[in-house]
Amino acid sequence: MPASKPQPDAHSKVLILGAGNFGSCLADHLGDSDHQVFLWSREADVVSHFNQHWKNLRYLHEHDFSKNVTAVGPDLPDASFINKMDVLLFAIPTQFLRLNLTILNRSLPDKTKLPLLIFVNKGIEIGTNALTLEIIADTCGSDVAKAATFISGPSFAKEIVRRQPTSVSVASFTEAEAKKTSALFHQPHFRCYTGSDPIGIELAGALKNIYAIAAGMSDGLGYENNTRAMIITRGLAEMTCIGTAYGASPLTFLGLAGVGDLFLTCSSSSSRNYTVGYRLGQGEPLDRIISTLGSVAEGVSTTKGVKTIIENLGVNAPIAERVYEVLYTGKATKAAVRELMDLPASRELELPPTAGGPAQQLMEKLGLQGN
């Protein structure tokens, strides 16, 4: 296991890759906590405007960012720059992560002394159905994946920059790395809880977006509180069953990254995935919604990967399956709801065995058998 740099102090150098909503809000949070933050964007006009005005042209554009944040780009930072960093934080959408990690791996410092590696993206890679952990292992090696830390939970960017009380889950296979990440972010308005189930954290963060689309569809169709509560509760049951069959801990789905983030994204128009569902419920075609959304809704691509995972695991997840059919087979939203309500009565929750599953294969790939 490679050793990372010492515990981040009050003046750590942090490189955040990805200047979208969440990457930008975390840059502001860390800059306001007296860290020296570099925010990478692939868009030259975003970099130039930010360094002149401390505002992001594309996201959170009304917010004045911390003066401790400097924008860099549009090219990816080189090895000499990365070697000076104490922390690398990846806020790149999952579908673009493999390419960027492949390039950046050439610039990673000596892997016996890695910077603290943090990932905040939520999704499953199209085509491979890989979680971020597996993408990291494929591109940077298993030792880097074992040292990686993941942050997830109910955390809208616009509320974080307004310093509203927020809590997140922080998980890693390496407890010391989770504690370092928690110490880096923890503030009176931003509380971190550590855990040791990064696979569950990843799955929860990806899966909840599917049910946010379902909740948005329900509201777009004009259904009210009973229906939304049903979707959230049954969505949590499906998430827990999928995660348990995959090999994650069912308890993870009762935490901030599970039910916490699920409740948030299913209940607010600030959620991109909820918005996609709402507009589908209103009758808009998916291609028009995606072209005008203005940001990435990870749940749309995640649904495709989860459909394959559900089939491979033999898990019953009717809400996720109907969302897939609406997104990719042209099923009408009202027909999807009718089919769900016409299903025969069944037991409320039966968890599959936790042994085995894709998680076990990933653990073996990382050399963590028996841990």
C-alpha positions as CSV (number, residue, x, y, z in Angstrom):
1,M,0.0,0.0,0.0
2,P,1.6,3.3,-1.0
3,A,1.9,6.0,1.7
4,S,0.2,9.3,1.0
5,K,1.5,12.7,2.1
6,P,1.1,13.7,5.7
7,Q,-2.2,14.9,7.1
8,P,-3.4,18.0,5.2
9,D,-2.6,21.1,7.2
10,A,-4.4,24.5,7.1
11,H,-2.5,25.5,4.0
12,S,-2.7,22.5,1.7
13,K,-2.3,22.8,-2.0
14,V,-5.5,21.3,-3.6
15,L,-6.1,20.7,-7.3
16,I,-9.7,20.2,-8.2
17,L,-10.3,18.7,-11.7
18,G,-13.7,19.7,-12.9
19,A,-15.2,23.2,-12.6
20,G,-18.9,22.2,-12.7
21,N,-21.4,22.9,-9.9
22,F,-20.0,20.5,-7.3
23,G,-16.3,20.9,-8.1
24,S,-16.7,24.7,-8.0
25,C,-18.5,24.7,-4.7
26,L,-15.9,22.4,-3.1
27,A,-13.2,24.7,-4.4
28,D,-14.9,27.6,-2.7
29,H,-15.4,25.7,0.5
30,L,-11.7,24.6,0.7
31,G,-10.5,28.1,-0.3
32,D,-12.5,29.6,2.4
33,S,-10.9,27.1,4.8
34,D,-7.5,28.6,4.1
35,H,-6.3,26.0,1.6
36,Q,-4.6,27.1,-1.7
37,V,-7.0,25.7,-4.3
38,F,-6.5,25.4,-8.1
39,L,-9.7,24.7,-10.1
40,W,-9.1,23.1,-13.5
41,S,-11.5,23.8,-16.3
42,R,-11.1,22.6,-19.9
43,E,-12.8,25.9,-21.1
44,A,-10.3,28.8,-21.6
45,D,-13.0,31.5,-21.2
46,V,-14.0,30.0,-17.8
47,V,-10.4,30.1,-16.6
48,S,-9.8,33.7,-17.8
49,H,-13.1,35.1,-16.4
50,F,-12.6,33.3,-13.1
51,N,-9.1,34.7,-12.5
52,Q,-10.3,38.3,-13.4
53,H,-13.6,38.3,-11.5
54,W,-13.6,35.3,-9.1
55,K,-16.8,34.1,-10.7
56,N,-17.6,31.0,-12.7
57,L,-19.1,31.8,-16.1
58,R,-21.1,28.5,-16.3
59,Y,-22.0,27.5,-12.8
60,L,-22.9,29.3,-9.6
61,H,-22.3,32.4,-11.7
62,E,-23.8,34.8,-9.1
63,H,-21.4,33.6,-6.3
64,D,-18.2,35.5,-5.4
65,F,-15.6,32.8,-4.9
66,S,-12.8,32.7,-2.3
67,K,-9.7,34.6,-3.3
68,N,-7.7,31.5,-2.4
69,V,-9.0,29.8,-5.5
70,T,-7.2,30.1,-8.8
71,A,-8.5,28.7,-12.1
72,V,-6.1,26.7,-14.3
73,G,-6.5,25.2,-17.8
74,P,-7.6,24.5,-20.4
75,D,-4.8,21.8,-20.7
76,L,-4.5,19.3,-18.0
77,P,-1.8,20.2,-15.5
78,D,1.6,18.6,-16.1
79,A,3.7,16.5,-13.8
80,S,5.7,19.4,-12.3
81,F,2.4,21.1,-11.2
82,I,0.8,17.9,-9.9
83,N,3.9,17.0,-7.9
84,K,3.4,20.2,-5.8
85,M,-0.1,19.2,-4.8
86,D,-1.1,17.7,-1.4
87,V,-4.6,16.8,-2.7
88,L,-6.1,15.8,-6.0
89,L,-9.9,16.0,-6.1
90,F,-11.8,14.6,-9.2
91,A,-15.1,16.2,-10.0
92,I,-15.1,15.0,-13.6
93,P,-18.3,13.2,-14.8
94,T,-18.0,9.4,-14.7
95,Q,-18.2,9.0,-18.5
96,F,-15.1,11.1,-19.0
97,L,-13.1,9.9,-16.0
98,R,-11.2,7.0,-17.7
99,L,-9.7,9.2,-20.4
100,N,-8.6,11.9,-18.0
101,L,-7.2,9.4,-15.4
102,T,-5.2,7.7,-18.2
103,I,-3.6,11.0,-19.1
104,L,-3.1,12.1,-15.5
105,N,-1.6,8.8,-14.5
106,R,1.5,9.7,-16.5
107,S,1.9,12.7,-14.2
108,L,1.2,11.2,-10.9
109,P,4.2,11.5,-8.5
110,D,6.1,8.5,-7.2
111,K,3.3,6.1,-6.2
112,T,5.1,5.4,-2.9
113,K,4.0,8.9,-1.8
114,L,0.7,9.8,-3.4
115,P,-1.2,13.0,-2.8
116,L,-4.6,12.5,-1.1
117,L,-6.9,11.3,-3.9
118,I,-10.6,12.2,-3.6
119,F,-13.5,11.4,-6.0
120,V,-16.9,13.1,-5.9
121,N,-18.4,11.9,-9.3
122,K,-21.6,9.7,-9.1
123,G,-22.3,7.3,-11.9
124,I,-21.6,4.0,-13.7
125,E,-19.5,3.9,-16.8
126,I,-21.4,3.1,-20.0
127,G,-20.2,0.0,-21.8
128,T,-18.1,-1.4,-19.0
129,N,-20.7,-0.9,-16.1
130,A,-17.6,-0.1,-14.1
131,L,-17.7,1.8,-10.8
132,T,-15.1,4.6,-10.3
133,L,-13.0,2.2,-8.2
134,E,-12.6,-0.1,-11.1
135,I,-11.8,2.7,-13.5
136,I,-9.1,3.9,-11.1
137,A,-7.6,0.4,-10.8
138,D,-7.7,-0.1,-14.6
139,T,-5.9,3.3,-15.3
140,C,-3.7,3.9,-12.3
141,G,-3.3,0.5,-10.6
142,S,-4.8,-1.3,-7.6
143,D,-2.6,0.5,-5.1
144,V,-4.0,3.9,-6.2
145,A,-7.6,2.6,-6.1
146,K,-7.1,1.3,-2.5
147,A,-5.9,4.7,-1.4
148,A,-8.8,6.6,-3.1
149,T,-11.4,8.3,-1.0
150,F,-15.0,9.0,-2.0
151,I,-17.4,11.7,-0.9
152,S,-21.2,11.4,-1.3
153,G,-24.3,12.6,0.4
154,P,-27.1,15.2,0.3
155,S,-25.2,18.3,-0.8
156,F,-26.5,20.8,-3.3
157,A,-23.7,23.1,-4.5
158,K,-25.8,26.3,-4.2
159,E,-26.4,25.6,-0.5
160,I,-22.8,24.7,0.2
161,V,-21.6,28.0,-1.1
162,R,-24.1,29.8,1.1
163,R,-22.6,27.8,4.1
164,Q,-25.9,26.1,5.0
165,P,-25.3,23.1,7.3
166,T,-24.4,20.0,5.3
167,S,-23.2,16.5,6.1
168,V,-21.6,14.0,3.8
169,S,-20.2,10.4,3.9
170,V,-16.5,9.9,3.3
171,A,-15.4,6.3,2.6
172,S,-12.2,4.5,1.7
173,F,-10.6,1.1,2.0
174,T,-7.8,2.9,3.8
175,E,-9.1,4.4,7.1
176,A,-6.3,6.9,7.3
177,E,-7.2,8.4,4.0
178,A,-10.8,8.7,4.9
179,K,-9.8,10.5,8.1
180,K,-7.5,12.9,6.2
181,T,-10.3,13.7,3.8
182,S,-12.7,14.3,6.7
183,A,-10.2,16.6,8.4
184,L,-9.6,18.5,5.1
185,F,-13.3,19.3,4.6
186,H,-14.7,19.4,8.2
187,Q,-16.1,22.8,9.2
188,P,-18.9,23.8,11.6
189,H,-21.2,24.1,8.5
190,F,-19.8,21.0,6.7
191,R,-19.8,17.8,8.8
192,C,-18.1,14.6,7.6
193,Y,-18.8,11.0,8.6
194,T,-16.3,8.3,7.7
195,G,-16.9,4.8,6.6
196,S,-15.1,1.8,5.0
197,D,-17.6,0.8,2.3
198,P,-16.6,2.8,-0.8
199,I,-18.4,0.3,-3.1
200,G,-21.6,0.9,-1.3
201,I,-21.0,4.7,-1.3
202,E,-20.5,4.6,-5.0
203,L,-23.5,2.5,-5.7
204,A,-25.8,4.6,-3.6
205,G,-24.6,7.8,-5.2
206,A,-25.2,6.4,-8.7
207,L,-28.5,4.6,-8.0
208,K,-30.3,7.4,-6.3
209,N,-30.2,9.4,-9.5
210,I,-32.5,6.8,-11.2
211,Y,-35.1,7.2,-8.5
212,A,-34.8,11.0,-8.7
213,I,-35.8,10.7,-12.4
214,A,-38.8,8.5,-11.3
215,A,-39.9,11.1,-8.7
216,G,-39.6,13.9,-11.2
217,M,-41.8,11.9,-13.7
218,S,-44.4,11.4,-11.0
219,D,-44.5,15.1,-10.2
220,G,-44.5,16.0,-13.9
221,L,-47.6,13.8,-14.3
222,G,-49.4,15.7,-11.5
223,Y,-49.2,13.0,-8.8
224,E,-48.6,14.3,-5.3
225,N,-47.1,13.4,-1.9
226,N,-48.3,9.8,-1.5
227,T,-46.8,8.9,-4.8
228,R,-43.5,10.6,-4.2
229,A,-43.2,9.0,-0.8
230,M,-43.9,5.6,-2.4
231,I,-41.1,6.2,-4.9
232,I,-38.6,7.3,-2.3
233,T,-39.3,4.3,0.0
234,R,-39.5,1.7,-2.7
235,G,-36.5,3.2,-4.4
236,L,-34.5,2.8,-1.2
237,A,-35.6,-0.8,-1.0
238,E,-34.5,-1.4,-4.6
239,M,-31.2,0.4,-4.0
240,T,-30.5,-1.7,-0.9
241,C,-31.3,-5.0,-2.8
242,I,-29.1,-4.1,-5.7
243,G,-26.3,-3.0,-3.5
244,T,-26.5,-6.0,-1.3
245,A,-26.5,-8.4,-4.3
246,Y,-23.6,-6.5,-5.6
247,G,-21.7,-7.1,-2.4
248,A,-22.0,-3.8,-0.6
249,S,-23.2,-3.4,3.0
250,P,-26.9,-2.8,3.3
251,L,-26.3,-0.4,6.2
252,T,-24.6,2.0,3.8
253,F,-27.9,2.7,2.1
254,L,-29.4,3.9,5.4
255,G,-26.8,6.6,5.6
256,L,-26.2,10.0,4.1
257,A,-25.0,8.7,0.7
258,G,-28.1,6.4,0.6
259,V,-31.4,7.6,2.0
260,G,-30.1,11.1,2.7
261,D,-29.1,11.8,-0.9
262,L,-32.1,9.9,-2.2
263,F,-34.6,12.0,-0.3
264,L,-32.8,15.2,-1.4
265,T,-32.7,14.5,-5.1
266,C,-36.2,13.1,-5.2
267,S,-37.7,16.2,-3.5
268,S,-36.2,19.2,-5.2
269,S,-36.3,20.9,-8.6
270,S,-32.7,21.8,-7.9
271,S,-31.8,18.2,-8.8
272,R,-30.8,17.8,-12.4
273,N,-32.1,14.2,-12.5
274,Y,-35.4,15.2,-10.9
275,T,-35.7,17.9,-13.6
276,V,-35.1,15.4,-16.4
277,G,-37.9,13.3,-14.9
278,Y,-40.3,16.2,-14.4
279,R,-39.9,17.3,-18.0
280,L,-40.4,13.8,-19.2
281,G,-43.6,13.6,-17.2
282,Q,-44.7,16.9,-18.8
283,G,-44.3,15.2,-22.2
284,E,-41.0,16.6,-23.5
285,P,-38.7,14.3,-25.5
286,L,-35.5,13.2,-23.8
287,D,-33.1,14.6,-26.5
288,R,-34.6,18.1,-26.1
289,I,-34.3,17.9,-22.4
290,I,-30.6,16.9,-22.5
291,S,-29.7,19.5,-25.1
292,T,-31.3,22.3,-23.0
293,L,-30.5,21.1,-19.4
294,G,-27.2,23.0,-19.2
295,S,-25.4,20.4,-17.1
296,V,-24.9,16.6,-16.9
297,A,-27.6,14.5,-15.4
298,E,-25.7,11.3,-14.5
299,G,-28.8,9.3,-13.9
300,V,-29.6,9.1,-17.6
301,S,-26.4,7.3,-18.5
302,T,-26.4,5.4,-15.1
303,T,-29.8,3.9,-15.9
304,K,-28.4,2.0,-18.9
305,G,-25.6,0.5,-16.9
306,V,-27.8,-0.4,-14.0
307,K,-30.3,-2.2,-16.3
308,T,-27.5,-4.6,-17.2
309,I,-26.4,-5.0,-13.6
310,I,-29.9,-5.8,-12.5
311,E,-30.2,-8.5,-15.1
312,N,-26.8,-10.0,-14.2
313,L,-27.6,-10.0,-10.5
314,G,-31.2,-11.3,-10.9
315,V,-32.5,-8.5,-8.7
316,N,-36.1,-7.4,-8.9
317,A,-36.1,-3.6,-9.4
318,P,-39.3,-2.6,-11.2
319,I,-38.9,1.2,-10.7
320,A,-35.4,1.2,-12.2
321,E,-36.6,-1.0,-15.0
322,R,-39.5,1.3,-15.9
323,V,-37.2,4.4,-15.8
324,Y,-35.0,2.5,-18.3
325,E,-37.9,1.8,-20.6
326,V,-39.1,5.4,-20.6
327,L,-35.6,6.7,-21.3
328,Y,-34.5,4.1,-23.9
329,T,-37.5,2.3,-25.4
330,G,-40.0,5.1,-25.7
331,K,-42.5,3.9,-23.1
332,A,-44.9,6.6,-22.0
333,T,-44.5,7.8,-18.4
334,K,-48.2,7.1,-17.6
335,A,-47.9,3.6,-19.0
336,A,-44.8,3.0,-16.8
337,V,-46.7,4.1,-13.7
338,R,-49.7,2.0,-14.6
339,E,-47.5,-1.1,-15.0
340,L,-45.9,-0.5,-11.6
341,M,-49.2,-0.2,-9.8
342,D,-50.6,-3.3,-11.6
343,L,-47.8,-5.5,-10.3
344,P,-49.0,-8.3,-7.9
345,A,-48.7,-7.9,-4.2
346,S,-45.4,-9.0,-2.8
347,R,-43.2,-9.0,0.4
348,E,-42.0,-5.5,1.2
349,L,-38.3,-6.2,1.6
350,E,-36.1,-9.4,1.2
351,L,-32.4,-8.8,1.0
352,P,-30.3,-11.2,-1.1
353,P,-27.2,-12.8,0.4
354,T,-24.2,-10.4,0.8
355,A,-21.5,-12.9,-0.1
356,G,-19.9,-12.9,-3.5
357,G,-21.1,-10.6,-6.3
358,P,-19.2,-8.1,-8.4
359,A,-17.8,-6.5,-5.2
360,Q,-15.9,-9.6,-4.4
361,Q,-14.4,-9.7,-7.8
362,L,-13.3,-6.1,-7.5
363,M,-11.9,-6.7,-4.0
364,E,-9.9,-9.6,-5.4
365,K,-8.7,-7.3,-8.2
366,L,-7.5,-4.8,-5.6
367,G,-5.8,-7.5,-3.5
368,L,-8.2,-7.1,-0.6
369,Q,-9.5,-10.7,-0.3
370,G,-10.5,-11.4,3.3
371,N,-10.4,-7.8,4.3
